[in-house]
Amino acid sequence: MKRRIDHSWDFANVDTKYCTHGIHPYPAMMIPQVSHRLIAEYGKDAKKALDPFCGSGSVLLEFETAGVDSYGIDINPLAAMMSRVKTKPLSPAVLRKKIIQIKDRISDYSSGKPVSIVDFQNLDFWFKPQVIRDLSLIRRAIDLEKDVAFREFFLVCFSETVRKASNTRGSEFKLYRIAKEKLALHNPNAKQIFLNVVERNISGMTSLFEISQNKSLGNVAVINADAMHPVGIPEKSIDLIVSSPPYGDSRTTVAYGQFSRLSLQWLGFPREKVIDLDNRMLGGKPTPDFSFDFSSPTLDKIVKEIAKIDDLRAREVLSFYVDFQKAAIEINKLMRSKSTVCLVVGNRTVKGIQIPTDEIMAEIFQGFGYLHGETIVRRIPSKRMPIRNSPSNVVGKTLSTMNEEYIVILTRK
């Protein structure tokens, strides 16, 4: 594996929320400066691009503003909605008219106009009574917006409001309730939170709308599907992939499902599907044994090392890469000859053993005939991790486990 430390990719102290990039928080977002540079350096002639794990749509927005048509795939319906909103230019003047209408409706309901109160399991545990009522009023006011694109804009603002007005710890992506002694002092104003989020997002949308008026944007198609079963993308049509796949299964690494759970229930998605989201993501269920039918010497070695310590954790780790390989099979069918795949990944540690995800994913794509160009190692200035490791083939250099990202560059023959 060719690894190269390059601090010009660190992008310390940069604004990562410009344009509509700050429209909604989401776990493990790729900073736009990284995807922007990857597109500029490896996508000069790209006509069609893909992010098969698009999350909240940060890469899709960079494809769009670069004038490249793109597809984004994500299994999480909340992420898919964020991606659509983030990449859909809307008139800020119209948005301001519509938020006045929504405020008037909220006022009508607040003054006694009947409205049904949203209810789902454990609602009272996660939200205070006044918050439940206020969120119900806001949701009803948004639902009366007939234009789908504008309605989704306000629903994304509502989703963030749900999280900010809940009884969850704001610093956590997983669902943890505020400590009992602090909960009594926790009295969020959901209406004001919503209006503040809307105002911030109209500002971001103003930037995207102005860009759309001055240059030709790429077309964006967002597909709410499993990357192991993509639909709607023609085979051999993709020139470039830029993506940050999950670092491991959602239950033990980045909690995409838990992060989205309350918002999705407030948005009306069935609880059974919401709760099951983590299980349907890559690595959602441990493998029954340690067998797998593709070549990855690194994965084989790592799984055996972890299995000596913990059989179940080893099978959980293996499950993620088995599912990723299934997704890679489908992704490979979409790629044209001489196309490029850029994967931005983190190498986590399980049971004290660092898992070189960058090497494993490179080996999986090499199994389809891809050539590994190089792997660029960048620091993540905002993260702090105490454990340090020495990356192979970088003599004398130590790197903190999740203080770094690995940018894997692969080319299809």
N, C-alpha and C positions, 0 to 999 in steps of 0.2 A: 504493500500500500504506500503510495506517495502522499505524504502529509507535509504541508507547508504552513508554518505560522506566519500570518500576515496581519499586522495590526492596522493596516489601512481599511480593513473590513470591520473594525471594532465599532466605529461610529459613536464614540462616547459623547455625551452631552448634546445630542442632536434632538430636534423636535420630531417625535414619532407620531404625532397626532394631527399633522397638517391635513388640509382638505377634509375628507370624511373619514379619515383613519381613526378618529376618536369618537365615532358615533355610538359605540357600545363597548364596554370591556369584554374581554374573552381570554380564556387561559392560553398561555404559551403562544402569543401572537408573534409572527415573524416581523421584525421591524421593517418598515417600507424601504429604508435606504439599502438594505441587503437585496431585496427583490428587485428594486430599481436598477441596481448595478448589475445584477445577474442578467436581467433582460437586456440592458444596454450592451453587455459584453458577449452574450451568447445567443441573443435573439435578434440580431441586426436584420436578418432576412426572414424571420419567422412570420408566417401568415396566420397560423392557428396555434394556440397555446392551451395548456391545461394545468390546473392545480387540482389533483385528485383528492386532496385533503384540505379543502379551501377554508375551513373554519369560518371566521367572520368576514372573509373576502379581501384581506389586505393585499395579497398578491394579485387578485383579480382587478383591483383598482389600479395597480401599477401597470398591468397589461393594458387596461382600458386607456389610461392617459398616455401610454406609449403608442397608441394606435393599433394595437394587436388584438385581433378577435380571440376570444378565449372561452373556455368552459371551466366551471368549477363544480366539484362534487363534494357533498358532505352528507353524512347520515343523519346529522342533528337538524331537525326542522327549524330550531331557533337560529342556528348558524346560517342555514340557507336563507332565512329571511333577512338576517343582518347583511349577508352578501348582496342580496338583491337591492336593499336600501342603500348600501354603501356605494354601489356602482350605478345608481339610477339618478341622473341629474333632474332635479325638480326646481321649479321657479321659486326663489325665496319670497317673492312678492305674493304668490299664491299661497305658500305655506303660512305666511303671516295672516292672511285673510282667514285661512282655515283654522288656525289656532284660536282666533277670536271667536269663531263659531263654536269650537269645542269648549272654550271657557264659558260661553253663554249657556251651553247645554249643562255643563257641570253646575253652574249657578242655579239653573232651573231645578235640577235634581236635588241640590243641597237645600233648596227652600221648600221642599216637601213633595215635589213631583215624584210619583212612585217609580222605583227601580228595583229590580231583583238583585239580591246580594249573592255574590259568588260564594260557592261552598265546595270544599274538597277535604279529603282526609288530612288531619293534623293542621288545618288552617289556623286554628286558634293558638297552636303552639308556635307558629312561625310569624304570626301577625297579631297586633293589638286590635281590639274591636273597632276603634275609630279609623284605623288604617284600612281595615277590611272594607268598611263602608266607603271611604274615600276612593280606594282603588276600584271598587265596583262602579262608582259614579264615573270615574275617568274612563274605564273600559267601555261602559255603555255609551258615553259621549263619542268615543272614537269609532265604535261600531256603526254609528250612523253616517260616517263618511263613505260615500258611494265609490269614489275613485280608489281602486285597489292600491296603486303606487303610493298615493298620499296616506291612505289608511295604514299601510305597512310602515311608512315612515313614523307615524305617531305610535304604532304598536311597538316598534323598536325602542322609542323613547319610554313607553310604558313599561317595557320589560326591564330596563335599567332602574326605573322608579320602583318596581316591585322589589328588586334586590336591595336598593338603598333604604326602602321603608320597612323592610322585614326585620325580624329579630335575629338575623344572622350576623356573624362577625364580618365586618366589611373587608377585613384584610385577608380573608380565606376564600378559596375557590370551592372547597368542600363545605358541606352544610354543617356548621357548628353554631349552636345558639349562643347568644350573648350571655355572659355570666349573670347569675341570679341577682347579685348585688348591683349590677349595672342596668339590669332590665327595667327596674322601677323608674330610672331616670331617662329611659329611652322613649321619647315621644315624637317620632318623626312626623312632619307635615307632608303627607303624600302629594297633596295638590301642588304645593310650592316646589317640591322636588321635581315633579313632572314638568312644571313650567320652566324651571331652570335647565333641565335636560333638553327640552325642546328648543330653548333659546340658544344653547350651546350648539346643538345639532343644526339649526338653521344657519348659524354662522359657518359651520363646516360645509354645509350643502351649498352655500353661496359661492364658496371657492370652486367646487366641482361644477356648478352651473356656469360660472364665468369661463372656466376652462372649456366647457362644451360649446360655448358661443364663439370661441376664438380658434378652435382647432377640431379636426376630425378625430373622434374617439373610436376605439375598438368596440366591437359588440361583445356583450357578456351574456352567457347563458348559464344559469345556476341550476344544478340538478340535485334534488334532495334524494340521494340514493346511497347505497353501500358501494364503496370503491371496489369491492370484490364482485359486484354485479352492476357495473355502470350501464346506463341506457342512454340512447339518443345521441351518441357521438359516432360518426362514421369511422370505420377502420382505416388505418394508414392515413390519417388526416392531420396528425399533430406533429408540429416541428419542434416544440419546446415545452418542457415541463419545468416549472419552478414551484417547489412545494416544501412545506415543513411537516412531514408525517408525524404522527404521535411518537413519543419516546418509548412507549410501552403501553400495556393495557390500562384502560381508563380508571379501573378500580384502585390500582396501586401506584399510578404515576400522576398524570394530570387529569383532574376530575371533571371532564367535560360534561358528563351526564348529571352529576350532582350540581355543578354550577348552573345548569339550565333548568333544573327540575321545577323550582317554584315558578319561574317565568312561564314555562310551557303549560303548567296547570292553570295559571291565570289566563293564558291565551286560549284555553279550552281543549287542549290535547288530552286524550284519555290517560288516566293515571297509570293503567297497566303498561301502556306503551312508553310512557315517560320513565317509569321505574325501571323498565327493561332496557333502556337505551344503552347503559354501560355494557350490558351483556351482549348487545348486538354489535358493539364496536370491535375493532381488531383486538384479539386476545381476550375476548369476553369470557371464555370458558377454558379451563385448563385442558391440555391434551390428555388422553387416557394413558399414554406411555411416552417414551422418548424417541420414537421413530419419526422421521420426516423424509420426504421423497425428492429432495433437491440437494445440490451440492453447496455446502457452506462449512468448510473446515473450522472456521472461527466459531460459528454457532455450536457445532458439535462439541468443541473443546469447552466452551463456556457452560453449556448445559450440564455436561458431566461434572464440572467443578462445583456448580451450585447444587447438583443432586447429591453430592457427598455430604452436604450440610443440611439440605431441606428438599425432600422429594417433591412436595407440592409446589414450592416456589419455582423449582426448576421447570416443572410442567407449565406453570403460568407464564414464565418467561418464553418458553418454547412456543406456546400457543400464539403469542403475539406475532412472532416471526413466521410461523406457518400461515397465519391469516394474511400477513403482509405479502408473502410470496404468492398467495392466491390473487391478491389485488394486483401484484406486479405482472402476473400472467395476462390479466385483462388489460392492464395499462399498455403492455407491450404490443398488444394487437392494434392499438390506436396510433402507434408511432410510425412515422415515415422513416425511410432510410436516411442515414446521416443526421437524424434528429438528436437533440441534446436533452439530458435529464439532469436537473440540478436539485439535489436534496439537501435540506438544511436540518440537521439532526443533533440531538444531545445524547451523550453517553452516560447513562445512569449506573448506579451501583446497587447490586442486590447481594445481600448477605456478605458484604465486604468485598465483593468481586465486581470490578468495573466491566460493563458490557460494551464492547466496541461496536455500537449499532452502525456507525459509518462503514466499518469493514463488512459487517454482515449484509447490509443492504447493497453494498457494491458487489459482493459475491453473488447475491441473488440476481442482480441485473447482468452480471458477467455470464451467468448461466444461460441468458438469452442471446449472448453474443455481443454485449456492449463492451466497449473499451473504457477502462477507468483512466481518465486524464490526470486528475489530481484531487486531493482533498485539502481544502483551505481551512485552517483552524483560526477562529476568531474569538476574542474575549467577549463576554457579556458583562458590560460594566455594572449593570443594575443588580446582578445576582451575587449572593455571598454563600459560598460553600466551603467548609473547613477541610475536607478531604482532598489531598493532592495526589495526582498520578503522573506517571511519565508516559506520554504517548509514544508508541513504537515508531522507530525510524526518525525520531527527533532527539538526537543525542544531547544530553545535558539539560533538557528542558522538562520542567514539571508543570502540570496543568491541573487546576481544580476540577473535580468531576463534572459539575454542572455549571461551572463558571465559563465554560466554553461551548461553542457550537462548531460543528464540522460541516463544511459545505462540500458535498460530494459531487464531482462533475463526471458524467458518463456520456459517451457518444455511441449511438447505434451504428454498426457497420453498414 
